[in-house]
Structures are given as C-alpha cells and as structure tokens.
C-alpha cells in the first residue's frame, strides 16, 4: 500500500542539505536517473518574478482553458494540500493530481534519488516533471520557486516563452541584497532566441533584463513599451501592435491584477500558434481564480467567529512590494464602502516585517499579531506587534486566529470592520484549512 503524500514528503525532508545552495546539480542528477522527463514535456511557459507569478499564471490558465487548451500548471508553495502544486490538463478545466498518483510518483523519485542529498523543492520539481511528461497537454505553465537562474525549474532549456513579473526585494539571503542582483537571478530563465515578456520594472531591473536578452538574442516585449493594460470605466483595456481588447475587469481584486492580467494577455498574444480569440480573453478575465490573493471569505468557521456584519479578507502577501499592492487595493475598497480596517498579521523571521507593515500606517485602525502555525522560522506574535508599534501602528497580539478574531469582536467597531488576514502564505494556508475553504 502506498503511504500518504505527507508521510513521503516528511521522509524526503530528512535528505535536505544542511545548507541550501541554489544549484542545478542535484536536480540534473535525479532527472538523469529518471530518464530525463524534462525532455518529454508539452510546450512550456516559464514564469519568474517576485510578486504576481501565481496570479499571472492563473490568468493564462483561465484564458487558455477558455480557448479549449489542456493546461498543466506547476506552482508553489501549496496552501493546504501538497497536491495543489500539480494541476494536470484536461478538457474544460484541469484537475489536481490524485493522492494515489502523487504518492506513487513521489516514491518513484525517492527510489531514483537513492538517499542522496536533495531539497524538498528539487524532488518536488522532479515529481512534477514526471507527471507532466506522462499526461498529454497543450501547454505547461511553470512557476519558478526561488530566483530563476539556479532554480530547479530552470532545467527546461527550450521553453515556448519566458515571463518575468514585477521584481522587488525579497529572499535577500539567497538572491542578493540589491534589485540588480535579484534581477540577475530572475533573468536567468531567459533562453536563446526565445520570446521574453516582461512586466513594468524599476529602471535598474529592466537594464539587467535587457542586457541578458541582448546576449541571448531573446526578443523582448515590455509593459509600457510594447503593450499597455489600463483600467478604464471599470474595464481592462489592453493594447499592443496587433490591436485593442476591451475586456471585463479581472475577477482577482486589486489594481495590481490589471497589471498581472495584462502580462498574461501579452504573453499569449506573443505566442502566435495559440491564436486565442477575444472571447477566450474575455472569459479568462472573469474565470481566473487564485486563492489567498485578496480573497473574500464569504462563509466558514472563521467567518462565523468574526464580528457580526464584518468582512473577512485573506492575502498571502509578505514583502514590502506586495504590501503596497494590498494597501492600494484596500484604499480602493475604502473609497467604495467605508469600514474601519483591522489587520491580523503573522510573518516569518526572514521577511521585512516593518517594511511590509509600513504600507498600512494611517490605513488600519488596529493590528492583531499572531504566530504562523507550524513555522520553524516564524516571528513570535509579540515581535510582529512590536514592529507595528515601532512604526506607529496600534497593535496587540494573540496566540492564534480564534483569539485574534475574538479580539476583533471586542473592539466593537461601528460600522463592523473590514478584517484582512495577511503576512504569510503559510498563515493563509492555515486560514483556508481552519475555515474549511479548500483550494480546488
């Protein structure tokens, strides 16, 4: 009998190198032992960037599926179940890999690895490549895990296109402490003579990407230069050299999602063989779904614990640039329907806590800090609260989500508050689990 997925992943975690060094050596060794599944994949669109990778992929997936394509998706991390990392293309909408097939493929990769040091993400990537090579599809949307140049996903040497979302400061312990260093890692996914579609970037970031593209003779399509995607009268207006699309507003909320949707559209318009109709682009805008990105929780156990009449929102944002996008979206909500804002925040110790929280000063009435459940590198709730107080954000701390929602009820705000739980994708996963809102 095949063991459950979580038991196999826990066993594989013991093989994790003591010190993570970003490298392709381990994954290339394992893929050779597996007879190179990376050479038997459907056409790949490879996506790197700091923020917006998952949302951009969600838009591409929705558009492609509306156009009748079978779409594989590889993403990370998962929110509730490990299976979420592997979506297999099927007629209509793709489906998450079954537990039995995932367990069997994990065990196959474990046997091939033969006890050698390897990171969990590397062996997870090998599992994905095995699954995606086995199941036919029209396209594979592959999200970079960390950086790009030395990320395990960068074993795909002939993608259909590469995409780089907004680049910002994050993971400085692995990628470097300047935008230029981080951009160099992201630009490492560019391939010779392969189209690269790039979101709007800081000037220093764009310069790095342009230099790498020139070295590889990779055609560049850049937001603001080769296409525009703007909000006009509550709709998304996209324009490039091929013409104009007047589309519904993206289903995913926030001004930043117009940018992510535009990047997705630009990528699919560049890839000529797809020949996607305007109707498929329209359908993709209203069907795209990506949990824990300004997601309104309408029902569930945690919703029932929130103050009567309040709104409960969830976002996994965790770096300063992500915080700016969330705060801008909340400011837009405030203009539409005014409510006092209460934040419930948990963060990891390797994140810029003060930089993230500074986006909400003057916007949030109160912050309630919580620990991130099960996170070895999580900040204590009191440490998060101290960081908030140091920048002038009124804050308290509680031991868990139930306690934080109880504290929100005791604030007795009128009108009832808009509550946002944020600061960590791992915390977001716990919220979805406790609320009974499982990603499908």
N, C-alpha and C positions, 0 to 999 in steps of 0.2 A: 504493500500500500504506500502510495506517495505521501510524504509528510506535507503538512500545510505550508503555504508560502512563507509565512512569518518565521516558522521554525528553521527553514532552509536559509533565509536571509540572516537570521541571528547566527547561524553556524558559519556562514561565509564572512560575517563581520570579524570573526577571530583571525582571518587571514590578512586583515587590514595592516598595511605597513605602519610601523611605529611613527614614522614621519612621512606625511604625504608630500611627494614631489610630483608636480604635474609632468607627465611623461606619457609617450605613446608606446613605450617598450613593453609594458605588461599586457596591454590590450592587444597589441600586434602578435605577441607570443601566443595568447589564448586563441585569437582568431585563426592563426595558422593551425593550431591543434583541432579546431572545429571545421577545417577545410574552407576557410575564408567565406563566410556568409555575406560579408560586406561587398563581395563581388557579384552577388546574385540578387541585388535589391531592385525594387522598382525605381524609377527616376526620383531623385532626392532634391528637396529644397531645404537647405541648411540655414538655420536661423541663430544668430548670436546677438548679444546686446546686454545691457544692464537691466533695463526695465522695459516691459511691453512685449517680451518674446512670446509668452503664452497667449496673450490677447491677440497678437498679430497672427499667430498660428490658428487660433480659434476662428478668426475672420476668414483666413484662407481655407480652412477646412469647410466652413459653412458654405462658402461660395462654390468651392469645387464639388461638394456633395450636391448642391442645388443644380450644378451643371451635369449631374449624372456620373461623376467620377467616384471611384473607390479610393478612399484616402486612409493610409496608415498614419498614425501620429505617435511620436516618441517625445515625452515631456517629463520634467522633474521639478521639484520633488512631488510625490503624491501627497494628497491631503488627508485621506482617511485609509484607503486601501492601496496596497502596493500595485495591484492590477491597473490602477489609473494611469500608470506610466506607459502602458502599451494599448493603443487603440488600433484595432485591425479593420481594414477597409472592407466594406460590404455594400451591396446595393442599397440605396437610400442613405442611411446613416451607419457609420462604423460602430463597432461594439468593443467593449473592453475584453481583453483576453480572459478566458475562463481560468478559474483557480487550478483546475487539474492540468491544463496545458501549460500554464505558467510554472507550476511545481515541477512538471516533468522536464521542461526546458532549463530551469534553474539547476536541477540535478545533473542534466547532461553537461552543462557548462562547468559545474563543480567537478565532475569527473575529469573533464578535459584539462582543467586547471591544475589538477593533481597536487593540491596543497600548497602551491607556490604563492608568494605574497601578491596580493591584488586588492584594490579598493572595491568597496561595495558598488560604487557607481560604474567602475570599469566592467565588473562582471554583469551588472545590470544592463549595460550597453550591449555586451556580447549576447545576452539573452534577447534583447530587443532585435538585434540584427538577425539572429536565428529565426525569430518569429516572423519578421518582416520578409525575410528571404523565402520562407516556406509558404506564406499566404500571398496569392496574387493580388495586385492593386495597381492603380494607375499612377500613384504618386505617394511618396513618403515625406511627411513634414517632420523634420528632425531638429529638436531644440538642443542647443549647446548646454551642458551642465554648468561649467565654470570656465570663463575666459573664452577660449576658442582654439588658439594655436596648438596647445598641448592637451586639449580636452579629448576624452575618449571617443567622442563622436566624430573627430576630425580624421578618422581612418577612411572616410568616404572621400576618394580622391577625384571623382568625376561627377559632382552634383549637377543638377539641371540649372540651378541658380543658388546664389548665396544672398542672405538678407541680414542687415545689421540694424537693429532697433536703436533707440536712444542710448548713448554711452554716458555713464556717470561714475562717480566714485563709489566703489563697493568692493569687498573681498580684497582689501589692500594687502593683507598678509600673503596672498598668493599672486596677485596680478600687478602689484606695484602701487605706489602712493601718489601718482600723478595721472591726470587724464591721458597724457601722451603714452605712458607705459601701459595703461589699461587698454587704450585704443589699439596699441600694437598687438596685444593678445587677441582682441576681438577680430582684428583684421587678418589674423592668421587663418581664418576659414576661407579667405578668398582663394580662388583657383585660376589657373592659367586659362585665359580666353573664355572664362565663364561669367555670365552677367552677374553683377552685384547691385542690389537695390538697397539704398541707404536712407534712413530717417534723417530728419534735421539734426545737426550736431553742432557742438561748440567748434569754433574755428580750428583750434589745435587738434581736435579729434578728427575732423574732416581732412586736415592736411596729412595726417598719418595714413588714413584710409586711401586717400588719393595717391600717395606715393606707392603704397603696396599694389594698388590696382594698376598703376602705370608699369611697375616692374613685371607684372604678370599679364599685361595686355588684357586685363579684365574690363569689359565695358561697364561703366558706372552710370546708374540712374539715381539722382539725388533729390530728395524732397526740397521744394522751393526753387529748384533749378530746372528739373525735368518734369515735374508734376506738382500740383497743389491739391490739397484736400482741406476744405474750409467748411465751417458751419454757416449756413445762410437760411434764415427763417425756419430754423429748427430742422433743416435737412443737411445732408452731406453733399457738397458739390465738389466733384473730382474732375480735374482737367489735366490732360497731357497732350502730346503731339497728335495722338490718334483721335482726340475729341473730348467731349464733355459728358459726364454722367451726373444726373440729378437723382440722388438716392435718399431713401429714408435715413433718419438718424440711426446710428448704431444702437443695437439693443444694450450693449455694455455701456454703463453710465460713466459720464465724465468727459470733459473737453479733450483729455489726452487720448480718449478712444477714437476720436475723429482722426488723430494722427496715426494711431495704430491701424485703423481701418484703411486709411489712405495708403499706408505702406503695403498692406496686404493686396490691395487693388493694383498698385503699381507693379508689384512682383508678378502677379498673374497676367497683367497686360503685357509685360516684357516677354513672358514665356509664350511665344506665338503659337505653338502646336495646340494649346488648350482651347483657343478660340471661344472664350466664355461670353455668353450673351448678356446684354444689360439686365434681363430678367433674373439671371443667376446672381449677378452682383446685388440686385435689389433684395432677393431672398436671403442672401448671405448676411446682409446688414441686420435683418430682423430676427434671424435664427441663431446667430453666433452666441455661444454660451461658454463662459469660463468662470467657474466657481471661485469665490473669495476675492473677487475684484469688484469692489463697491457693490456687493451683493446684498439686496434687501431680503432679510429673513422674514417671511410672512407668517409662518406657523412653526410650532415645535416646542420642546420643553423649555429652552432658554427664552424663547419669545414669551412664553407664559409667565416666566419669572420677572420679566421686565416690567417697568411701571405701566399701569393701565393707560392705554391710548398713546403710548410712545412708539417710536420707530426703532428697529434694531437692524443695523447695517454691519457688514463684515468686509474687511480688506486685509490681505496679507502683506501690504507694503511694509518695508523695513529699512529703507535708506533715505537720505535727505531728498533726493530727486523724486522718489516715489511719494514721499510725504508731501512735497509741493503739489503733485498732481492730485492727491487725495484732498488736500486742503482747498484747492481751487474748485474741485467738484462739490465739496461741502458748502463753499461760499455760494455757488450757483443754487444749490438746494435751498439755502437760507433765503436767497432773494425770492424764490418761488413760494415757499411756505416757511415762515419764521418759527423756529423752535430753539430752545437752548440746547447746545451741543455738549454731550458728556462722552469722554473717551474712556475706553477700557483698554489698557496697553500692557503687553508683555513683550520683552525683547531679549535677544541673545547678546552675550557679552562682547562678541566680535563686531557688533554694529555700532554706528554713530548715534547713540541714543539721543543726546542733546540736539544733534543736527536734525534728526527726524522730528523730534517733538517741537523744535522751534517754529515749525510751519504752522502750529496750531495756537500759538500765543495770540491773544486777542480774539480768537475764534471760538475756543472751547470754554465753557463755563467751569468745568471741573474735569480732572483726570483721575481715574482709579487704576492703580497699577496692580498687576497680577503676575505670578511666575508663569513661565511656559512649561506646561506639564511634561515631565519626562525628558527635558532638555538638559544634557550634561553641562552645556556652556551657556545656560540661561542666566540672565541677571536676576537677582532677588527682586521681589516686588518693591521693597523699600528702596533699593538702589535706583530703580526706574522712577519712583516717586521723588527721590532726592534730586535726580536730574531735572525733573519737571519743575520743582520748586526753585531750583537754581536759575532757571530762565523766566521765572515769573508766572508759571502755570500752576494754579492751585491744584494740589494733588493729595491723595491718600492712598493707602494700599490695603489689599485684602489677599487672603490665602488662595482663592480660587474664583472661578467665574460666577458660581452661585452667590458667593459673598459679595462680589463686585456688583451684581445686579441688585442684591438686597440694599447695598449702599446707595445705588442709583434711585431705588424706590424711596429711601429715607430723605433724599434731597427735596422731595415734594415740590417739584418744579411745575410752574404753570405758564404756558401750556406744557403738556408732557414732553419730555426731551426727545431729541434725536440722539441715539446711542450708537457709537461706532466702536467696534472691537477691532484692534489693529496692532501692528508692530512686528508680526512674525507669521510666516506661512505655517509654521508648526503649531502656533496658537490657533490659527484659522482652522487647521485640520481638526483640532480638539473641539472647537466650537461646532463645526459641522457634525462631528461624531456625537457630541452631547445633545445637540439639538435634534438629532435624527434626520439630518439633511444630507444624505449620501450622494456624492457626485456619481452621475450615471455614465 
